[in-house]
Amino acid sequence: MRIALSAGSVASLLAVGVLIAVLAVTWLMVRRLQAAQRRSAAETERARTWAEEQAAQLRAELDRREERLSEELRRLRAQEEELAERSAEVERARREAAELVDRRAGALERAAGLTSGQARAELVRAAESEARREAAVTVREIERAAKEEGEQRARGIVAGAIQRLAAEQTAETAVSVFRLPNEEMKGRIIGREGRNIRTFEAVTGVNLIIDDTPASVQLSCFDPVRRETARLTLEQLVEDGRIHPVRIEHVHERSREEVERRCVRAGEDALLAARLGGMHPELVRTLGTLRYRASYGQNVLGHLVESAHLAGMMAAELGVDPEPVRRAALLHDIGKAMTHEVEGSHAAIGAEFARRHGEPADVVHAIAAHHGEVEPRTVEAVLTQAADACSGGRPGARKESLEVYVRRLERLEEIARAHDGVAAVYAMQAGREVRVMVRPEVVDDLGAQVIAREVAKQVAQELTYPGQIRVTVVRESRVTEVAR
């Protein structure tokens, strides 16, 4: 049966279909929106849970830190109370000493009939002796408690830094010996009527010493860079065999450029070894020239790299940023490359040179203060001083002239021998220990401690020395009888 649909019916059916499609799309969008809302709620819940866990961990960490700070505060308060008690004990001892002086004054006036001046002198001597004894006992106890904590940590930091460091040491002098392949080469170096040797010395600025030493000559100059340039020039001339004035000038120019390149490369290697960068090229070149310089037999560039390592390790132990400390330690002796060109100490010269080439103010201050010419005001300056002392003062690092060494030993013995009751004094272990023998009938145990302290204090004030000097006072009693 055929059904005929009108245009209106078709339009109605199409509208119904469109409405159904719209409803279906709307339903799908609602479902997706609900699913998105559920996922968002789940993500929100996870984020809230994570935030609560982080907050709980942070609260736990804060509680632990608060507990540690509270424990440290309790320990400091206990130390403060202990120091207060000891101060009270010292004050009581002083009052007792004053009472004893008063009683002795009355007894002396009544029994001896001394004049006031004589009695006063006797009382002063007695009070001074008693006070020195009491002070020695009190100071010994206080120092023992303070050093157990302070010195142990300081020694641990310094010893750990030194033990972790491995460095080479080379001793250099003002004369270099150059080996020749044969004796005939000496005549070629001198040249006809000495023109070659005169040209060599005039061009290089180095004295060429030719003596009876077999197959060798000596190069003498106070400037090690110039001496190294001359040595390289002579080496190339001997190897080539053509030695005449024009050839000497040409080879010297090439050798000077080669030494310049070596200096730059040495400076870059030092920066790499110290884990530093961003330094002015002129600073790098000047730093590299120190590879040819020595101080008390210790290579200056090696000393600077060693000091940078020591300073960086100590800074890391103390929780200080190690980079500026290493930078200051690496540059602290750069002024030694210019001391023969500029007036002033190498610390002041180096500080000004670093300042002109863009180094930070803290680094410049540490360079200027590393020998105490300027009062150190920063942690970087103090650590640079410590690293310089450790590198130069460790055994085997440096050597000194025999005359200075002997004078220092003699002065050590003079300082100790000037005290009353000293029988003999011996400077031992290359001047790193002073052994003082006292007469037991004159000096007792407390007096021996006083002598050791006063000698150590006077040595620290008067003498300059690397490392430290130990003062040992020996008090020995011997009793001898003869059996008949």
C-alpha positions in Angstrom: 0.0 0.0 0.0 1.5 3.3 -1.0 1.4 6.1 1.5 1.9 9.6 0.2 3.5 12.1 2.5 3.0 15.7 2.2 5.8 18.3 2.4 4.7 19.4 5.8 5.0 15.8 7.2 8.5 15.4 5.8 9.6 18.7 7.3 8.1 17.6 10.7 10.0 14.3 10.5 13.2 16.1 9.6 12.7 18.5 12.5 12.1 15.5 14.9 15.3 13.8 13.6 17.3 17.0 14.1 15.9 17.4 17.6 16.8 13.8 18.4 20.4 14.3 17.0 20.7 17.5 19.1 19.5 15.7 22.2 22.0 12.8 21.5 24.9 15.2 21.1 23.8 17.1 24.2 23.6 13.8 26.1 27.1 12.9 24.9 28.5 16.2 25.9 26.9 16.0 29.3 28.5 12.5 29.8 31.9 13.8 28.8 31.5 16.8 31.0 30.6 14.5 33.9 33.6 12.3 33.2 35.9 15.4 33.0 34.5 16.6 36.3 35.2 13.2 37.9 38.8 13.2 36.6 39.3 16.7 37.8 38.0 15.8 41.2 40.4 12.8 41.3 43.3 15.0 40.3 42.3 17.5 42.9 42.2 14.8 45.5 45.6 13.5 44.5 47.1 17.0 44.6 45.6 17.6 48.0 46.9 14.3 49.3 50.4 15.1 47.9 50.3 18.6 49.4 49.3 17.2 52.7 52.2 14.7 52.6 54.7 17.4 51.7 53.3 19.6 54.5 53.6 16.7 56.9 57.2 16.1 55.8 58.1 19.8 56.1 56.5 19.9 59.6 58.6 16.8 60.6 61.8 18.4 59.2 61.0 21.7 61.0 60.3 19.7 64.2 63.7 18.0 63.9 65.5 21.2 63.3 63.7 22.9 66.2 64.8 20.0 68.4 68.4 20.3 67.3 68.4 24.0 67.9 66.8 23.5 71.3 69.5 20.9 72.1 72.2 23.3 70.9 70.7 26.1 73.0 70.6 23.9 76.1 74.3 23.0 75.5 75.3 26.6 75.1 73.4 27.6 78.2 75.1 24.7 80.1 78.5 26.0 78.9 77.5 29.6 80.0 76.5 28.3 83.4 79.8 26.4 83.7 81.8 29.5 82.7 79.9 31.6 85.2 80.6 29.0 87.9 84.3 29.1 87.1 84.3 32.9 87.0 82.8 32.8 90.5 85.5 30.4 91.6 88.2 32.8 90.2 86.5 35.7 92.1 86.4 33.7 95.3 90.1 32.8 94.8 90.9 36.5 94.4 89.0 37.4 97.5 90.8 34.7 99.5 94.2 36.0 98.1 93.3 39.5 99.2 92.3 38.2 102.7 95.6 36.3 102.9 97.5 39.4 101.9 95.8 41.4 104.7 96.6 38.7 107.3 100.2 38.5 106.2 100.6 42.2 106.4 99.4 42.3 110.0 101.7 39.4 110.9 104.7 40.9 109.2 104.2 44.3 110.9 103.8 42.7 114.3 106.5 40.0 114.2 109.2 41.5 112.0 108.9 45.2 112.6 109.4 45.8 108.9 109.1 49.2 107.3 106.0 49.8 105.2 108.0 49.8 102.0 109.7 46.5 102.8 106.4 44.9 103.9 104.7 46.2 100.8 107.4 44.7 98.5 107.2 41.3 100.3 103.4 41.3 100.0 103.6 42.2 96.3 106.0 39.3 95.7 103.9 36.8 97.6 100.6 38.0 96.0 102.1 37.8 92.6 103.4 34.3 93.1 100.1 33.1 94.5 98.1 34.8 91.8 100.3 33.3 89.0 99.8 29.8 90.5 96.0 30.3 90.8 95.8 31.8 87.3 97.8 28.9 85.8 95.5 26.3 87.4 92.3 28.2 86.3 93.6 28.9 82.8 94.6 25.3 82.3 91.1 24.1 83.2 89.3 26.7 81.1 91.5 26.1 78.1 91.1 22.3 78.3 87.3 22.7 78.1 87.4 25.3 75.3 90.0 23.5 73.2 88.2 20.2 73.3 85.5 21.6 71.1 87.1 24.5 69.1 90.5 23.1 68.3 89.2 19.6 67.5 87.0 21.0 64.8 89.5 23.4 63.5 92.2 20.7 63.3 89.8 18.3 61.7 89.0 20.8 58.9 92.6 21.8 58.3 94.0 18.3 58.6 91.3 16.9 56.3 92.0 19.5 53.7 95.8 18.9 53.8 95.4 15.1 53.7 93.1 15.3 50.7 95.7 17.4 48.8 98.5 15.9 46.7 100.9 18.4 45.3 104.4 18.4 43.8 107.2 20.7 44.9 110.2 21.9 42.8 113.1 23.9 44.0 114.5 26.6 41.7 117.5 28.9 41.9 118.8 31.8 40.0 121.1 29.6 37.9 120.2 27.0 35.2 122.7 24.5 34.0 122.5 23.6 30.2 124.1 20.4 29.0 126.1 20.5 25.7 126.5 17.6 23.3 130.3 18.1 23.3 133.1 20.4 24.4 133.5 21.9 20.9 130.1 23.5 21.2 131.6 25.9 23.8 133.8 27.5 21.2 130.9 27.9 18.7 128.8 29.5 21.4 131.6 32.0 22.2 132.2 32.8 18.6 135.0 34.7 16.9 136.4 37.1 19.4 133.4 36.5 21.6 130.8 38.1 19.4 128.3 35.3 19.7 128.3 35.3 23.5 128.2 39.1 23.6 125.2 39.1 21.3 123.5 36.3 23.3 123.9 38.2 26.6 122.8 41.5 25.1 119.7 40.1 23.4 118.5 37.8 26.2 119.6 39.9 29.2 121.1 36.7 30.8 124.7 36.0 31.8 126.2 33.0 30.0 128.9 31.4 32.2 131.3 29.1 30.5 133.9 27.5 32.8 135.8 24.3 33.1 132.7 22.2 33.8 132.7 19.4 31.2 130.1 19.7 28.4 127.9 22.3 30.2 127.3 26.0 30.6 125.4 28.1 33.1 122.6 30.6 32.6 122.4 33.2 35.4 119.6 35.7 35.8 117.3 36.9 38.7 114.3 36.8 36.3 113.2 33.2 35.8 111.0 34.0 32.8 114.0 35.7 31.0 116.3 32.8 32.1 113.8 30.2 30.6 113.6 32.2 27.4 117.4 32.2 27.2 117.6 28.5 27.9 115.1 27.7 25.2 117.0 30.0 22.8 120.3 28.2 23.5 118.7 24.8 23.2 117.4 25.6 19.7 120.8 27.1 18.6 122.7 24.1 19.8 120.3 21.7 18.2 120.4 23.6 14.8 124.1 24.2 14.9 124.0 27.6 13.2 125.2 30.1 15.8 125.8 33.7 14.7 124.4 37.1 15.9 121.5 37.3 13.4 120.5 33.8 14.1 120.6 34.4 17.8 118.2 37.4 17.5 115.8 35.4 15.4 115.7 32.3 17.6 115.4 34.5 20.7 112.3 36.2 19.3 110.7 32.8 18.6 111.7 31.5 22.0 110.1 34.6 23.7 106.8 33.9 21.9 107.0 30.3 22.8 107.5 31.1 26.5 104.6 33.6 26.3 102.4 30.8 25.0 103.6 28.5 27.7 102.7 31.1 30.3 99.2 31.5 29.0 98.8 27.8 28.9 100.1 27.4 32.4 97.6 30.0 33.6 94.7 28.3 31.9 95.8 24.9 33.4 95.9 26.5 36.8 92.4 27.8 36.4 91.2 24.4 35.2 92.9 22.7 38.2 91.3 25.2 40.6 87.9 24.7 38.9 87.6 28.4 38.1 86.7 30.5 35.0 85.8 33.9 33.7 89.1 35.6 34.4 90.7 38.5 32.5 93.3 37.3 29.9 96.0 39.5 31.4 95.4 37.9 34.8 95.7 34.5 33.2 98.9 35.4 31.5 100.5 36.9 34.6 99.4 33.9 36.7 101.1 31.6 34.2 104.5 33.5 34.5 104.6 32.3 38.2 105.3 28.8 37.0 108.9 30.0 36.5 109.2 31.6 40.0 109.9 30.1 43.4 109.6 31.3 47.0 111.8 29.7 49.6 112.2 26.8 47.1 108.5 26.4 46.6 107.1 26.9 43.1 104.7 29.9 43.3 102.1 28.7 40.8 102.0 25.3 42.4 101.6 27.0 45.8 98.7 29.0 44.4 96.9 26.0 43.0 97.5 24.1 46.3 96.2 27.0 48.3 93.1 27.2 46.1 92.4 23.5 46.8 92.9 23.9 50.5 90.8 27.1 50.7 88.0 25.4 48.7 87.9 22.3 50.9 87.9 24.4 54.1 85.1 26.6 52.7 83.0 23.6 51.9 83.5 22.2 55.4 82.4 25.5 56.9 79.4 25.8 54.5 80.8 28.9 52.7 80.6 29.3 48.9 83.9 27.9 47.8 84.3 29.6 44.4 85.2 33.1 45.6 87.5 31.6 48.2 89.3 29.5 45.6 89.6 32.6 43.4 91.1 34.7 46.1 93.5 31.9 47.1 94.6 31.3 43.5 95.4 35.0 43.0 96.8 36.0 46.4 100.5 35.9 45.3 100.0 37.2 41.8 101.8 40.4 42.8 105.1 38.4 43.0 105.1 38.4 39.2 105.5 42.2 39.3 107.5 43.0 42.4 110.6 43.7 40.3 108.6 46.2 38.2 106.4 48.0 40.7 107.2 49.5 44.1 105.4 48.0 47.2 104.6 44.7 48.7 103.4 41.8 46.6 100.1 41.8 48.5 99.3 45.4 47.7 100.6 45.1 44.1 98.5 42.0 43.5 95.3 43.5 45.0 95.6 46.6 42.8 96.3 44.5 39.7 93.3 42.3 40.4 91.1 45.3 41.0 92.1 46.9 37.7 91.2 43.7 35.8 87.6 43.4 37.2 88.0 41.0 40.2 85.2 41.3 42.9 85.8 43.5 45.9 85.9 40.5 48.3 88.7 38.8 46.2 90.7 42.0 46.1 90.4 42.5 49.9 91.5 38.9 50.5 94.6 39.4 48.3 95.5 42.6 50.2 95.0 41.0 53.6 96.6 37.6 53.2 99.8 38.8 55.0 98.1 40.9 57.6 99.0 44.3 56.0 95.3 45.0 55.9 92.9 43.7 58.7 90.9 40.8 57.3 87.2 41.6 57.3 85.6 38.7 55.4 85.5 34.9 55.6 87.3 34.8 52.2 90.2 36.8 53.6 90.6 34.6 56.7 90.4 31.3 54.7 92.9 32.7 52.2 95.3 33.4 55.1 94.8 29.9 56.5 95.3 28.2 53.1 98.5 30.2 52.4 99.8 29.2 55.9 98.9 25.5 55.4 100.5 25.4 52.0 103.7 27.2 52.9 104.0 25.8 56.5 103.6 22.1 55.9 106.8 20.0 56.2 108.9 20.0 53.0 107.1 22.8 51.3 109.7 25.5 51.7 113.3 26.0 52.6 115.1 29.1 53.9 118.6 30.4 53.7 121.1 29.1 56.2 121.7 32.5 57.8 118.1 33.2 58.4 117.6 29.7 59.7 120.5 29.9 62.2 119.4 33.4 63.4 115.9 32.1 64.1 117.2 29.1 66.1 119.5 31.3 68.1 116.7 33.7 68.9 114.5 30.8 70.0 117.0 29.7 72.5 117.6 33.3 73.7 113.9 33.8 74.4 113.7 30.6 76.5 117.0 31.1 78.3 116.0 34.6 79.6 113.5 33.1 82.1 114.5 32.4 85.7 115.2 28.8 86.7 116.1 27.7 83.1 119.1 25.4 83.1 119.4 24.6 79.3 117.6 25.2 76.1 117.7 23.2 72.9 116.1 24.1 69.5 115.1 20.8 67.9 113.4 19.4 64.8 114.7 22.2 62.6 113.4 24.8 64.9 109.8 23.4 65.2 110.3 22.5 68.8 112.1 24.2 71.7 113.0 22.0 74.7 113.6 23.9 77.9 115.3 22.1 80.9 114.5 23.8 84.2 116.1 23.4 87.7 113.6 21.5 89.8 114.7 23.2 93.0 113.8 26.6 91.6 110.8 25.9 89.3 107.9 23.7 90.4 105.2 22.1 88.1 103.0 25.2 87.9 106.0 27.4 87.3 107.0 25.1 84.4 103.6 25.7 82.8 103.9 29.4 83.2 107.3 29.4 81.5 106.0 27.3 78.6 103.1 29.7 78.1 105.3 32.9 78.3 107.9 31.5 75.9 105.3 30.4 73.4 103.6 33.9 73.6 106.9 35.7 73.2 108.0 33.5 70.2 104.6 34.2 68.5 105.1 38.0 69.0 108.7 38.3 67.9 109.4 35.7 65.3 108.1 35.0 61.8 108.0 31.3 60.9 105.9 28.9 58.9 103.6 26.4 60.7 103.9 26.2 64.5 106.6 25.9 67.1 106.1 23.6 70.1 107.5 24.6 73.5 108.3 21.7 75.9 109.4 22.5 79.4 111.1 19.5 81.2 111.4 19.4 85.0 113.3 16.4 86.3 114.3 15.6 89.8 117.1 13.1 90.5 118.2 11.8 93.9 121.5 9.9 94.3 122.8 8.0 97.3 125.9 5.9 97.8 125.7 2.6 99.6 128.8 2.0 101.7 
